[in-house]
Amino acid sequence: MCTAITYYTKDHYFGRNLDLEFSYNETVTVTPRYYPFHLRNGKTLDHHYAMIGMAYIVDGFPLYYDATNEKGLSMAGLNFPNNADYKEDRDGCDNIAPFEFIPWILGQCANVNEARILLERINLVDLNFNEELPLSPLHWMISDKGNSIVVESIKDGLKIFENPVGVMTNNPTFDYQMFNLNNYMHLSKEPPANTFAAKLELKQYSRGMGAIGLPGDLSSASRFVKTAFTKMNSVSGDSESESISQFFHILGSVEQQRGCVHLGEDKYEITIYSSCCNMDKGIYYYTTYENSQITAVDMYRENLDGNTIISYSLVKEQQINYQNR
């Protein structure tokens, strides 16, 4: 399972936790403007916005998990089992395979409003990448520097939800996740007042008691609530260092440690990586499970007018800085 967020200080940021039991050897991947995306419907995007994100490259095609384009539009696909429903080809639609969805949107759209226009014609089709890589059941969060939406292809059709909290996790559907926040409207960052009984002298005995009842388990519904509360009450300075540090702390509030989610035998779900992309500057920051030091890749240091994708292997080993007197 996974968690994605947007966060704004002086600049705008987008990123996610990838929670899984294994890695596909994904890389930080920059796709320049003239790399040809050969789509399964016969079309080719041979001139598009450049983008940077995390991808698994197969047969020269970047399968993006999350990415940000040069205009700042950002997108992430998260697991959506038993709810995602892909369709057969339909006439009069843009029939796009789910693994092409991120480059299809980010390659052509500068903001959420332009994405909405493409979404009016899109039909996400039931088409595997190949025999070894069947489709993953996904839903997507699309965000620009001021707006965020969630896109879900379910049995009833394609649903587009406004996302005022700038958070997405997994099941259940996004409309339920938003409604569920009503159950937690009593939570507060402030010290609690005694509303239990006027005749009882009840006192605060610890800091943080205003948030008693905030979920702490690792289910997707609980992670949604905890991330929304943490993010929407977060306070950060405007510097790049303060902003990305706060971003990773927000994601850290719901990261998964090996051993806490057992999947049978010796398999455990962990936070494979956490990412934070500066949407204004095109800098992609990340940490991995074994490496808590932040590493960065700047897309503007690459030739964005090229036609060859550039990839950076993840720094996975712990980087320890020994201090000496």
Summary of the structure (lengths in Angstrom):
residues: 325
radius of gyration: 20.6
end to end distance: 43.4
largest distance: 73.8
contacts: 994
relative contact order: 0.20
helix: 18%
strand: 33%
